[in-house]
Amino acid sequence: MSGISIIRLVCSAVAGVLLVSTPSHAADYSGNGSWHLGAAYETATIDQNLLDTGAWSSTYPRLTVGGTGPMNARFEISWTRMRADREGANIVGLDGDVWLPYALDGAPASRLRPYLILGVGYHRYYGETSVLDEEGADNGARSLNAGLAVVGNLTQTTELVATFRYRYLRWDAPDDEPGESVSAANATITSVSFGIQQLF
């Protein structure tokens, strides 16, 4: 047997071993069929017209619970408590969001992947200001949510998450006089968060 034939035989054997030992599909990091718990550190800018004080900022925790369903889409419920020390106001809220992956094909997901966030929320306002305590004020606000997220897996079940979110909130303004019609107030919340999630 010539030297070239031996080299060809060795190359064929190595190639065969690699084909047998290589998985038939890539690792799937989608978390499909799993639940997850997460915690994040979020910084937000709130621009609102209820207190007539303009924009203010807050840094607070975001706690989440969710799951991954068909087509690798995710649903999530999250709790936040924003605080504006300067105004003595707190905003406690629940958001229900759907995370849509870049490719809605249900294929195995890569270790690093983007999502589009769409959802709604309900937020309650508490504080020491006279406006929030005024009789007739509705301190409950509804929100429409949108955003972007990037998820990166440390392991198959541990994820690092970064998000950019925009929320538009609307609530009924208090009446200055009984029976007076007052236009609804609104606010926008723009936030960035970084956190970690554990899949189960």
NUTORFI-782404 format. One record per residue: residue number from 1; z, x, y of N, C-alpha, C in turn. Coordinates in steps of 0.1 Angstrom, whole numbers. Example, Ala and Ser with C-alpha at 12.3 -4.5 7.8 and 13.67 -1.06 7.14 Angstrom:
<rs>
r num: 1; npz: 78; npx: 132; npy: -57; capz: 78; capx: 123; capy: -45; cpz: 78; cpx: 132; cpy: -33 $
r num: 2; npz: 71; npx: 128; npy: -22; capz: 71; capx: 137; capy: -11; cpz: 79; cpx: 129; cpy: 0 $
</rs>
This chain:
<rs>
r num: 1; npz: 0; npx: 9; npy: -12; capz: 0; capx: 0; capy: 0; cpz: 0; cpx: 9; cpy: 12 $
r num: 2; npz: -9; npx: 6; npy: 22; capz: -10; capx: 15; capy: 34; cpz: 1; cpx: 12; cpy: 43 $
r num: 3; npz: 3; npx: 21; npy: 53; capz: 13; capx: 19; capy: 63; cpz: 11; cpx: 6; cpy: 72 $
r num: 4; npz: -1; npx: 3; npy: 75; capz: -4; capx: -9; capy: 82; cpz: 0; cpx: -21; cpy: 75 $
r num: 5; npz: -3; npx: -21; npy: 62; capz: 1; capx: -33; capy: 53; cpz: 16; cpx: -35; cpy: 53 $
r num: 6; npz: 23; npx: -24; npy: 52; capz: 38; capx: -25; capy: 52; cpz: 43; cpx: -30; cpy: 65 $
r num: 7; npz: 37; npx: -26; npy: 76; capz: 42; capx: -31; capy: 89; cpz: 39; cpx: -46; cpy: 90 $
r num: 8; npz: 27; npx: -50; npy: 86; capz: 24; capx: -64; capy: 86; cpz: 33; cpx: -72; cpy: 77 $
r num: 9; npz: 37; npx: -67; npy: 66; capz: 46; capx: -74; capy: 57; cpz: 60; cpx: -75; cpy: 63 $
r num: 10; npz: 65; npx: -64; npy: 69; capz: 78; capx: -65; capy: 76; cpz: 78; cpx: -75; cpy: 88 $
r num: 11; npz: 67; npx: -74; npy: 96; capz: 66; capx: -84; capy: 107; cpz: 66; cpx: -98; cpy: 102 $
r num: 12; npz: 59; npx: -101; npy: 91; capz: 59; capx: -114; capy: 86; cpz: 72; cpx: -119; cpy: 81 $
r num: 13; npz: 80; npx: -110; npy: 75; capz: 93; capx: -113; capy: 70; cpz: 103; cpx: -116; cpy: 81 $
r num: 14; npz: 102; npx: -108; npy: 92; capz: 111; capx: -110; capy: 104; cpz: 107; cpx: -123; cpy: 110 $
r num: 15; npz: 94; npx: -126; npy: 112; capz: 90; capx: -138; capy: 118; cpz: 95; cpx: -150; cpy: 110 $
r num: 16; npz: 95; npx: -149; npy: 97; capz: 99; capx: -160; capy: 88; cpz: 114; cpx: -162; cpy: 89 $
r num: 17; npz: 122; npx: -151; npy: 90; capz: 136; capx: -153; capy: 92; cpz: 140; cpx: -159; cpy: 105 $
r num: 18; npz: 133; npx: -155; npy: 116; capz: 135; capx: -161; capy: 129; cpz: 132; cpx: -176; cpy: 129 $
r num: 19; npz: 121; npx: -180; npy: 123; capz: 117; capx: -194; capy: 122; cpz: 128; cpx: -203; cpy: 115 $
r num: 20; npz: 133; npx: -197; npy: 104; capz: 143; capx: -204; capy: 96; cpz: 156; cpx: -205; cpy: 104 $
r num: 21; npz: 160; npx: -195; npy: 111; capz: 173; capx: -194; capy: 118; cpz: 173; cpx: -201; cpy: 131 $
r num: 22; npz: 161; npx: -203; npy: 137; capz: 160; capx: -210; capy: 150; cpz: 162; cpx: -225; cpy: 149 $
r num: 23; npz: 170; npx: -231; npy: 157; capz: 172; capx: -246; capy: 156; cpz: 158; cpx: -253; cpy: 159 $
r num: 24; npz: 156; npx: -264; npy: 153; capz: 143; capx: -271; capy: 155; cpz: 143; cpx: -278; cpy: 169 $
r num: 25; npz: 154; npx: -279; npy: 177; capz: 154; capx: -285; capy: 190; cpz: 164; cpx: -277; cpy: 199 $
r num: 26; npz: 162; npx: -278; npy: 212; capz: 171; capx: -272; capy: 221; cpz: 184; cpx: -279; cpy: 222 $
r num: 27; npz: 194; npx: -272; npy: 226; capz: 208; capx: -278; capy: 227; cpz: 207; cpx: -289; cpy: 238 $
r num: 28; npz: 214; npx: -300; npy: 235; capz: 214; capx: -312; capy: 243; cpz: 227; cpx: -312; cpy: 251 $
r num: 29; npz: 226; npx: -311; npy: 265; capz: 238; capx: -311; capy: 273; cpz: 239; cpx: -324; cpy: 281 $
r num: 30; npz: 232; npx: -334; npy: 276; capz: 233; capx: -347; capy: 284; cpz: 246; cpx: -354; cpy: 283 $
r num: 31; npz: 254; npx: -352; npy: 272; capz: 266; capx: -359; capy: 270; cpz: 263; cpx: -373; cpy: 265 $
r num: 32; npz: 252; npx: -376; npy: 260; capz: 248; capx: -389; capy: 256; cpz: 258; cpx: -395; cpy: 246 $
r num: 33; npz: 263; npx: -407; npy: 249; capz: 273; capx: -414; capy: 240; cpz: 287; cpx: -409; cpy: 242 $
r num: 34; npz: 289; npx: -401; npy: 252; capz: 303; capx: -396; capy: 255; cpz: 309; cpx: -402; cpy: 267 $
r num: 35; npz: 322; npx: -402; npy: 268; capz: 329; capx: -406; capy: 280; cpz: 334; cpx: -393; cpy: 287 $
r num: 36; npz: 336; npx: -394; npy: 300; capz: 341; capx: -382; capy: 307; cpz: 352; cpx: -386; cpy: 317 $
r num: 37; npz: 361; npx: -377; npy: 319; capz: 371; capx: -377; capy: 330; cpz: 369; cpx: -365; cpy: 339 $
r num: 38; npz: 370; npx: -368; npy: 352; capz: 368; capx: -357; capy: 361; cpz: 377; cpx: -357; cpy: 374 $
r num: 39; npz: 378; npx: -346; npy: 380; capz: 385; capx: -345; capy: 393; cpz: 377; cpx: -336; cpy: 402 $
r num: 40; npz: 376; npx: -339; npy: 415; capz: 368; capx: -332; capy: 424; cpz: 376; cpx: -331; cpy: 437 $
r num: 41; npz: 372; npx: -321; npy: 445; capz: 377; capx: -319; capy: 459; cpz: 366; cpx: -322; cpy: 468 $
r num: 42; npz: 368; npx: -332; npy: 477; capz: 357; capx: -337; capy: 485; cpz: 361; cpx: -336; cpy: 500 $
r num: 43; npz: 351; npx: -332; npy: 508; capz: 352; capx: -332; capy: 522; cpz: 342; cpx: -341; cpy: 529 $
r num: 44; npz: 347; npx: -350; npy: 537; capz: 339; capx: -361; capy: 543; cpz: 340; cpx: -361; cpy: 558 $
r num: 45; npz: 329; npx: -366; npy: 564; capz: 329; capx: -369; capy: 578; cpz: 327; cpx: -384; cpy: 579 $
r num: 46; npz: 336; npx: -391; npy: 586; capz: 336; capx: -405; capy: 588; cpz: 332; cpx: -409; cpy: 602 $
r num: 47; npz: 321; npx: -416; npy: 604; capz: 317; capx: -420; capy: 617; cpz: 318; cpx: -435; cpy: 618 $
r num: 48; npz: 327; npx: -441; npy: 626; capz: 330; capx: -455; capy: 625; cpz: 332; cpx: -460; cpy: 639 $
r num: 49; npz: 331; npx: -474; npy: 640; capz: 333; capx: -480; capy: 653; cpz: 345; cpx: -490; cpy: 654 $
r num: 50; npz: 353; npx: -490; npy: 643; capz: 364; capx: -499; capy: 644; cpz: 375; cpx: -494; cpy: 653 $
r num: 51; npz: 378; npx: -481; npy: 652; capz: 389; capx: -476; capy: 661; cpz: 384; cpx: -470; cpy: 674 $
r num: 52; npz: 371; npx: -470; npy: 676; capz: 365; capx: -465; capy: 689; cpz: 369; cpx: -451; cpy: 692 $
r num: 53; npz: 370; npx: -443; npy: 681; capz: 374; capx: -429; capy: 683; cpz: 364; cpx: -419; cpy: 678 $
r num: 54; npz: 352; npx: -424; npy: 675; capz: 341; capx: -415; capy: 670; cpz: 344; cpx: -410; cpy: 656 $
r num: 55; npz: 338; npx: -399; npy: 653; capz: 338; capx: -393; capy: 640; cpz: 351; cpx: -385; cpy: 637 $
r num: 56; npz: 356; npx: -385; npy: 625; capz: 367; capx: -377; capy: 621; cpz: 365; cpx: -372; cpy: 607 $
r num: 57; npz: 372; npx: -362; npy: 603; capz: 370; capx: -356; capy: 590; cpz: 382; cpx: -357; cpy: 581 $
r num: 58; npz: 380; npx: -356; npy: 568; capz: 391; capx: -357; capy: 558; cpz: 387; cpx: -349; cpy: 546 $
r num: 59; npz: 397; npx: -343; npy: 540; capz: 395; capx: -336; capy: 527; cpz: 405; cpx: -342; cpy: 517 $
r num: 60; npz: 401; npx: -346; npy: 505; capz: 409; capx: -354; capy: 496; cpz: 404; cpx: -353; cpy: 482 $
r num: 61; npz: 412; npx: -357; npy: 472; capz: 407; capx: -357; capy: 458; cpz: 398; cpx: -369; cpy: 455 $
r num: 62; npz: 390; npx: -367; npy: 445; capz: 382; capx: -378; capy: 439; cpz: 384; cpx: -377; cpy: 424 $
r num: 63; npz: 389; npx: -388; npy: 418; capz: 392; capx: -389; capy: 404; cpz: 381; cpx: -399; cpy: 398 $
r num: 64; npz: 376; npx: -395; npy: 386; capz: 365; capx: -402; capy: 381; cpz: 367; cpx: -405; cpy: 366 $
r num: 65; npz: 361; npx: -416; npy: 361; capz: 359; capx: -419; capy: 347; cpz: 345; cpx: -425; cpy: 345 $
r num: 66; npz: 339; npx: -421; npy: 335; capz: 325; capx: -426; capy: 333; cpz: 320; cpx: -423; cpy: 319 $
r num: 67; npz: 307; npx: -426; npy: 317; capz: 301; capx: -424; capy: 304; cpz: 286; cpx: -422; cpy: 306 $
r num: 68; npz: 280; npx: -417; npy: 295; capz: 265; capx: -415; capy: 294; cpz: 259; cpx: -424; cpy: 284 $
r num: 69; npz: 249; npx: -432; npy: 289; capz: 243; capx: -442; capy: 280; cpz: 228; cpx: -439; cpy: 277 $
r num: 70; npz: 220; npx: -449; npy: 275; capz: 206; capx: -448; capy: 272; cpz: 198; cpx: -440; cpy: 282 $
r num: 71; npz: 188; npx: -432; npy: 278; capz: 180; capx: -424; capy: 287; cpz: 187; cpx: -414; cpy: 294 $
r num: 72; npz: 199; npx: -410; npy: 290; capz: 208; capx: -400; capy: 296; cpz: 213; cpx: -404; cpy: 310 $
r num: 73; npz: 212; npx: -417; npy: 313; capz: 217; capx: -422; capy: 326; cpz: 232; cpx: -423; cpy: 325 $
r num: 74; npz: 239; npx: -421; npy: 336; capz: 254; capx: -421; capy: 336; cpz: 259; cpx: -432; cpy: 345 $
r num: 75; npz: 270; npx: -438; npy: 342; capz: 277; capx: -447; capy: 351; cpz: 291; cpx: -441; cpy: 353 $
r num: 76; npz: 297; npx: -444; npy: 365; capz: 309; capx: -438; capy: 369; cpz: 317; cpx: -446; cpy: 378 $
r num: 77; npz: 330; npx: -447; npy: 377; capz: 339; capx: -453; capy: 386; cpz: 348; cpx: -442; cpy: 392 $
r num: 78; npz: 349; npx: -442; npy: 405; capz: 357; capx: -431; capy: 411; cpz: 367; cpx: -437; cpy: 421 $
r num: 79; npz: 378; npx: -430; npy: 423; capz: 389; capx: -434; capy: 432; cpz: 390; cpx: -423; cpy: 443 $
r num: 80; npz: 392; npx: -427; npy: 455; capz: 394; capx: -417; capy: 466; cpz: 404; cpx: -422; cpy: 475 $
r num: 81; npz: 411; npx: -413; npy: 483; capz: 420; capx: -417; capy: 493; cpz: 418; cpx: -407; cpy: 505 $
r num: 82; npz: 411; npx: -412; npy: 515; capz: 408; capx: -404; capy: 527; cpz: 420; cpx: -406; cpy: 537 $
r num: 83; npz: 423; npx: -396; npy: 544; capz: 433; capx: -397; capy: 554; cpz: 429; cpx: -390; cpy: 567 $
r num: 84; npz: 431; npx: -397; npy: 578; capz: 429; capx: -392; capy: 591; cpz: 442; cpx: -390; cpy: 598 $
r num: 85; npz: 448; npx: -378; npy: 598; capz: 461; capx: -376; capy: 603; cpz: 462; cpx: -379; cpy: 618 $
r num: 86; npz: 450; npx: -376; npy: 625; capz: 450; capx: -378; capy: 639; cpz: 451; cpx: -392; cpy: 643 $
r num: 87; npz: 446; npx: -401; npy: 635; capz: 447; capx: -416; capy: 638; cpz: 457; cpx: -423; cpy: 629 $
r num: 88; npz: 463; npx: -416; npy: 620; capz: 473; capx: -423; capy: 611; cpz: 467; cpx: -434; cpy: 602 $
r num: 89; npz: 454; npx: -432; npy: 599; capz: 447; capx: -442; capy: 591; cpz: 444; cpx: -436; cpy: 577 $
r num: 90; npz: 444; npx: -445; npy: 567; capz: 440; capx: -441; capy: 554; cpz: 429; cpx: -451; cpy: 549 $
r num: 91; npz: 420; npx: -445; npy: 541; capz: 409; capx: -453; capy: 535; cpz: 410; cpx: -451; cpy: 520 $
r num: 92; npz: 414; npx: -461; npy: 512; capz: 415; capx: -460; capy: 498; cpz: 404; cpx: -468; cpy: 492 $
r num: 93; npz: 396; npx: -462; npy: 483; capz: 384; capx: -469; capy: 478; cpz: 381; cpx: -466; cpy: 464 $
r num: 94; npz: 373; npx: -476; npy: 458; capz: 367; capx: -475; capy: 445; cpz: 352; cpx: -475; cpy: 446 $
r num: 95; npz: 345; npx: -466; npy: 440; capz: 330; capx: -466; capy: 440; cpz: 326; cpx: -468; cpy: 426 $
r num: 96; npz: 316; npx: -476; npy: 424; capz: 309; capx: -477; capy: 411; cpz: 295; cpx: -473; cpy: 412 $
r num: 97; npz: 291; npx: -462; npy: 406; capz: 278; capx: -455; capy: 408; cpz: 271; cpx: -454; cpy: 394 $
r num: 98; npz: 258; npx: -454; npy: 395; capz: 249; capx: -450; capy: 384; cpz: 242; cpx: -437; cpy: 388 $
r num: 99; npz: 242; npx: -428; npy: 378; capz: 236; capx: -414; capy: 380; cpz: 223; cpx: -414; cpy: 372 $
r num: 100; npz: 212; npx: -413; npy: 378; capz: 199; capx: -413; capy: 372; cpz: 194; cpx: -398; cpy: 371 $
r num: 101; npz: 191; npx: -393; npy: 358; capz: 187; capx: -380; capy: 357; cpz: 173; cpx: -378; cpy: 362 $
r num: 102; npz: 169; npx: -366; npy: 365; capz: 155; capx: -363; capy: 370; cpz: 145; cpx: -368; cpy: 361 $
r num: 103; npz: 146; npx: -367; npy: 348; capz: 137; capx: -372; capy: 338; cpz: 143; cpx: -383; cpy: 330 $
r num: 104; npz: 139; npx: -396; npy: 332; capz: 144; capx: -407; capy: 324; cpz: 137; cpx: -409; cpy: 311 $
r num: 105; npz: 137; npx: -398; npy: 303; capz: 130; capx: -399; capy: 290; cpz: 139; cpx: -398; cpy: 278 $
r num: 106; npz: 152; npx: -395; npy: 280; capz: 161; capx: -394; capy: 269; cpz: 160; cpx: -381; cpy: 261 $
r num: 107; npz: 151; npx: -372; npy: 266; capz: 150; capx: -359; capy: 259; cpz: 162; cpx: -350; cpy: 261 $
r num: 108; npz: 164; npx: -340; npy: 252; capz: 176; capx: -332; capy: 253; cpz: 177; cpx: -326; cpy: 267 $
r num: 109; npz: 188; npx: -326; npy: 273; capz: 190; capx: -322; capy: 287; cpz: 194; cpx: -307; cpy: 287 $
r num: 110; npz: 189; npx: -300; npy: 298; capz: 192; capx: -286; capy: 299; cpz: 206; cpx: -284; cpy: 305 $
r num: 111; npz: 211; npx: -272; npy: 305; capz: 224; capx: -268; capy: 309; cpz: 226; cpx: -271; cpy: 324 $
r num: 112; npz: 216; npx: -270; npy: 332; capz: 217; capx: -273; capy: 347; cpz: 207; cpx: -284; cpy: 350 $
r num: 113; npz: 212; npx: -295; npy: 356; capz: 203; capx: -306; capy: 358; cpz: 207; cpx: -315; cpy: 371 $
r num: 114; npz: 197; npx: -321; npy: 378; capz: 200; capx: -329; capy: 389; cpz: 200; cpx: -344; cpy: 386 $
r num: 115; npz: 207; npx: -351; npy: 395; capz: 208; capx: -366; capy: 393; cpz: 207; cpx: -372; cpy: 407 $
r num: 116; npz: 202; npx: -385; npy: 407; capz: 202; capx: -393; capy: 419; cpz: 213; cpx: -403; cpy: 417 $
r num: 117; npz: 221; npx: -405; npy: 427; capz: 233; capx: -414; capy: 427; cpz: 230; cpx: -426; cpy: 435 $
r num: 118; npz: 232; npx: -438; npy: 429; capz: 231; capx: -451; capy: 436; cpz: 243; cpx: -460; cpy: 432 $
r num: 119; npz: 248; npx: -467; npy: 441; capz: 260; capx: -476; capy: 438; cpz: 265; cpx: -484; cpy: 449 $
r num: 120; npz: 277; npx: -490; npy: 446; capz: 284; capx: -498; capy: 456; cpz: 299; cpx: -494; cpy: 456 $
r num: 121; npz: 306; npx: -499; npy: 466; capz: 320; capx: -496; capy: 466; cpz: 328; cpx: -506; cpy: 474 $
r num: 122; npz: 341; npx: -505; npy: 472; capz: 350; capx: -514; capy: 480; cpz: 362; cpx: -505; cpy: 485 $
r num: 123; npz: 365; npx: -506; npy: 498; capz: 374; capx: -497; capy: 504; cpz: 384; cpx: -505; cpy: 513 $
r num: 124; npz: 397; npx: -501; npy: 512; capz: 407; capx: -508; capy: 520; cpz: 412; cpx: -498; cpy: 531 $
r num: 125; npz: 415; npx: -503; npy: 542; capz: 419; capx: -495; capy: 554; cpz: 434; cpx: -498; cpy: 556 $
r num: 126; npz: 442; npx: -487; npy: 557; capz: 456; capx: -489; capy: 561; cpz: 459; cpx: -479; cpy: 572 $
r num: 127; npz: 468; npx: -483; npy: 581; capz: 472; capx: -473; capy: 591; cpz: 482; cpx: -479; cpy: 601 $
r num: 128; npz: 485; npx: -470; npy: 611; capz: 495; capx: -474; capy: 620; cpz: 489; cpx: -478; cpy: 634 $
r num: 129; npz: 476; npx: -478; npy: 635; capz: 470; capx: -482; capy: 647; cpz: 470; cpx: -497; cpy: 650 $
r num: 130; npz: 470; npx: -500; npy: 662; capz: 472; capx: -515; capy: 666; cpz: 459; cpx: -522; cpy: 661 $
r num: 131; npz: 448; npx: -516; npy: 661; capz: 435; capx: -523; capy: 657; cpz: 436; cpx: -527; cpy: 642 $
r num: 132; npz: 441; npx: -518; npy: 634; capz: 441; capx: -521; capy: 619; cpz: 452; cpx: -532; cpy: 616 $
r num: 133; npz: 462; npx: -532; npy: 624; capz: 473; capx: -542; capy: 622; cpz: 470; cpx: -555; cpy: 629 $
r num: 134; npz: 460; npx: -556; npy: 637; capz: 457; capx: -568; capy: 645; cpz: 456; cpx: -580; cpy: 636 $
r num: 135; npz: 461; npx: -591; npy: 640; capz: 460; capx: -603; capy: 632; cpz: 446; cpx: -608; cpy: 631 $
r num: 136; npz: 442; npx: -611; npy: 619; capz: 428; capx: -615; capy: 617; cpz: 419; cpx: -604; cpy: 612 $
r num: 137; npz: 424; npx: -592; npy: 612; capz: 415; capx: -581; capy: 608; cpz: 413; cpx: -581; cpy: 593 $
r num: 138; npz: 401; npx: -579; npy: 589; capz: 398; capx: -578; capy: 575; cpz: 397; cpx: -563; cpy: 572 $
r num: 139; npz: 407; npx: -557; npy: 565; capz: 407; capx: -543; capy: 563; cpz: 399; cpx: -539; cpy: 550 $
r num: 140; npz: 392; npx: -548; npy: 544; capz: 384; capx: -545; capy: 532; cpz: 370; cpx: -543; cpy: 536 $
r num: 141; npz: 364; npx: -532; npy: 531; capz: 350; capx: -529; capy: 535; cpz: 342; cpx: -528; cpy: 522 $
r num: 142; npz: 330; npx: -532; npy: 522; capz: 320; capx: -530; capy: 512; cpz: 311; cpx: -519; cpy: 515 $
r num: 143; npz: 306; npx: -512; npy: 505; capz: 298; capx: -500; capy: 508; cpz: 285; cpx: -500; cpy: 499 $
r num: 144; npz: 275; npx: -494; npy: 504; capz: 263; capx: -491; capy: 497; cpz: 263; cpx: -476; cpy: 496 $
r num: 145; npz: 261; npx: -470; npy: 484; capz: 262; capx: -456; capy: 482; cpz: 249; cpx: -450; cpy: 477 $
r num: 146; npz: 246; npx: -438; npy: 481; capz: 235; capx: -430; capy: 477; cpz: 238; cpx: -415; cpy: 477 $
r num: 147; npz: 232; npx: -407; npy: 469; capz: 235; capx: -393; capy: 469; cpz: 227; cpx: -385; cpy: 459 $
r num: 148; npz: 230; npx: -372; npy: 458; capz: 224; capx: -363; capy: 449; cpz: 236; cpx: -355; cpy: 442 $
r num: 149; npz: 234; npx: -352; npy: 429; capz: 243; capx: -344; capy: 422; cpz: 236; cpx: -333; cpy: 414 $
r num: 150; npz: 243; npx: -322; npy: 412; capz: 239; capx: -312; capy: 403; cpz: 250; cpx: -309; cpy: 393 $
r num: 151; npz: 247; npx: -310; npy: 380; capz: 257; capx: -308; capy: 369; cpz: 253; cpx: -295; cpy: 361 $
r num: 152; npz: 263; npx: -287; npy: 359; capz: 261; capx: -275; capy: 351; cpz: 271; cpx: -274; cpy: 341 $
r num: 153; npz: 267; npx: -271; npy: 328; capz: 277; capx: -271; capy: 317; cpz: 282; cpx: -257; cpy: 315 $
r num: 154; npz: 296; npx: -256; npy: 315; capz: 302; capx: -244; capy: 310; cpz: 302; cpx: -243; cpy: 295 $
r num: 155; npz: 305; npx: -254; npy: 289; capz: 303; capx: -256; capy: 274; cpz: 297; cpx: -269; cpy: 272 $
r num: 156; npz: 295; npx: -273; npy: 259; capz: 289; capx: -285; capy: 255; cpz: 297; cpx: -297; cpy: 261 $
r num: 157; npz: 310; npx: -296; npy: 263; capz: 318; capx: -307; capy: 268; cpz: 325; cpx: -305; cpy: 281 $
r num: 158; npz: 323; npx: -294; npy: 288; capz: 329; capx: -291; capy: 301; cpz: 318; cpx: -289; cpy: 311 $
r num: 159; npz: 319; npx: -296; npy: 322; capz: 309; capx: -296; capy: 332; cpz: 314; cpx: -293; cpy: 346 $
r num: 160; npz: 307; npx: -285; npy: 354; capz: 309; capx: -283; capy: 368; cpz: 300; cpx: -292; cpy: 376 $
r num: 161; npz: 305; npx: -299; npy: 386; capz: 297; capx: -309; capy: 393; cpz: 297; cpx: -307; cpy: 408 $
r num: 162; npz: 286; npx: -307; npy: 415; capz: 285; capx: -307; capy: 429; cpz: 277; cpx: -319; cpy: 434 $
r num: 163; npz: 282; npx: -326; npy: 444; capz: 276; capx: -338; capy: 449; cpz: 274; cpx: -338; cpy: 464 $
r num: 164; npz: 264; npx: -345; npy: 469; capz: 263; capx: -349; capy: 483; cpz: 261; cpx: -364; cpy: 483 $
r num: 165; npz: 270; npx: -371; npy: 491; capz: 270; capx: -386; capy: 491; cpz: 269; cpx: -391; cpy: 505 $
r num: 166; npz: 263; npx: -403; npy: 506; capz: 262; capx: -410; capy: 518; cpz: 266; cpx: -424; cpy: 515 $
r num: 167; npz: 276; npx: -430; npy: 523; capz: 280; capx: -443; capy: 521; cpz: 279; cpx: -451; cpy: 534 $
r num: 168; npz: 274; npx: -463; npy: 533; capz: 274; capx: -472; capy: 545; cpz: 283; cpx: -483; cpy: 542 $
r num: 169; npz: 294; npx: -484; npy: 551; capz: 304; capx: -494; capy: 549; cpz: 303; cpx: -505; cpy: 560 $
r num: 170; npz: 307; npx: -517; npy: 556; capz: 306; capx: -529; capy: 565; cpz: 318; cpx: -538; cpy: 563 $
r num: 171; npz: 324; npx: -542; npy: 573; capz: 336; capx: -551; capy: 572; cpz: 336; cpx: -560; cpy: 584 $
r num: 172; npz: 344; npx: -571; npy: 584; capz: 346; capx: -580; capy: 595; cpz: 355; cpx: -574; cpy: 605 $
r num: 173; npz: 351; npx: -575; npy: 617; capz: 360; capx: -570; capy: 628; cpz: 370; cpx: -580; cpy: 632 $
r num: 174; npz: 381; npx: -576; npy: 637; capz: 392; capx: -586; capy: 641; cpz: 388; cpx: -594; cpy: 653 $
r num: 175; npz: 393; npx: -606; npy: 654; capz: 390; capx: -615; capy: 666; cpz: 400; cpx: -612; cpy: 677 $
r num: 176; npz: 395; npx: -610; npy: 689; capz: 404; capx: -608; capy: 700; cpz: 411; cpx: -621; cpy: 704 $
r num: 177; npz: 403; npx: -632; npy: 703; capz: 409; capx: -645; capy: 706; cpz: 406; cpx: -654; cpy: 694 $
r num: 178; npz: 415; npx: -663; npy: 692; capz: 413; capx: -673; capy: 680; cpz: 399; cpx: -680; cpy: 682 $
r num: 179; npz: 392; npx: -680; npy: 671; capz: 379; capx: -687; capy: 672; cpz: 367; cpx: -679; cpy: 678 $
r num: 180; npz: 370; npx: -667; npy: 683; capz: 360; capx: -660; capy: 690; cpz: 351; cpx: -653; cpy: 679 $
r num: 181; npz: 338; npx: -653; npy: 681; capz: 329; capx: -647; capy: 671; cpz: 327; cpx: -632; cpy: 674 $
r num: 182; npz: 330; npx: -624; npy: 665; capz: 329; capx: -609; capy: 667; cpz: 320; cpx: -603; cpy: 657 $
r num: 183; npz: 311; npx: -595; npy: 661; capz: 301; capx: -588; capy: 652; cpz: 309; cpx: -580; cpy: 642 $
r num: 184; npz: 303; npx: -579; npy: 630; capz: 309; capx: -570; capy: 620; cpz: 308; cpx: -556; cpy: 624 $
r num: 185; npz: 318; npx: -548; npy: 620; capz: 319; capx: -534; capy: 622; cpz: 313; cpx: -526; cpy: 611 $
r num: 186; npz: 310; npx: -514; npy: 613; capz: 304; capx: -506; capy: 602; cpz: 309; cpx: -491; cpy: 604 $
r num: 187; npz: 306; npx: -484; npy: 593; capz: 309; capx: -469; capy: 593; cpz: 300; cpx: -462; cpy: 583 $
r num: 188; npz: 299; npx: -450; npy: 585; capz: 291; capx: -441; capy: 576; cpz: 300; cpx: -430; cpy: 571 $
r num: 189; npz: 300; npx: -427; npy: 559; capz: 307; capx: -415; capy: 553; cpz: 298; cpx: -406; cpy: 546 $
r num: 190; npz: 297; npx: -394; npy: 551; capz: 289; capx: -383; capy: 545; cpz: 298; cpx: -373; cpy: 539 $
r num: 191; npz: 296; npx: -370; npy: 526; capz: 306; capx: -361; capy: 520; cpz: 299; cpx: -351; cpy: 510 $
r num: 192; npz: 306; npx: -340; npy: 508; capz: 302; capx: -330; capy: 498; cpz: 314; cpx: -328; cpy: 489 $
r num: 193; npz: 312; npx: -327; npy: 476; capz: 323; capx: -325; capy: 467; cpz: 320; cpx: -315; cpy: 456 $
r num: 194; npz: 330; npx: -308; npy: 451; capz: 329; capx: -299; capy: 439; cpz: 340; cpx: -302; cpy: 430 $
r num: 195; npz: 337; npx: -303; npy: 417; capz: 347; capx: -307; capy: 407; cpz: 343; cpx: -303; cpy: 393 $
r num: 196; npz: 352; npx: -307; npy: 384; capz: 350; capx: -304; capy: 369; cpz: 352; cpx: -317; cpy: 361 $
r num: 197; npz: 345; npx: -318; npy: 350; capz: 345; capx: -330; capy: 342; cpz: 347; cpx: -325; cpy: 327 $
r num: 198; npz: 354; npx: -333; npy: 320; capz: 356; capx: -331; capy: 305; cpz: 350; cpx: -342; cpy: 298 $
r num: 199; npz: 342; npx: -340; npy: 288; capz: 335; capx: -350; capy: 280; cpz: 344; cpx: -352; cpy: 267 $
r num: 200; npz: 344; npx: -365; npy: 263; capz: 351; capx: -369; capy: 250; cpz: 342; cpx: -376; cpy: 241 $
</rs>
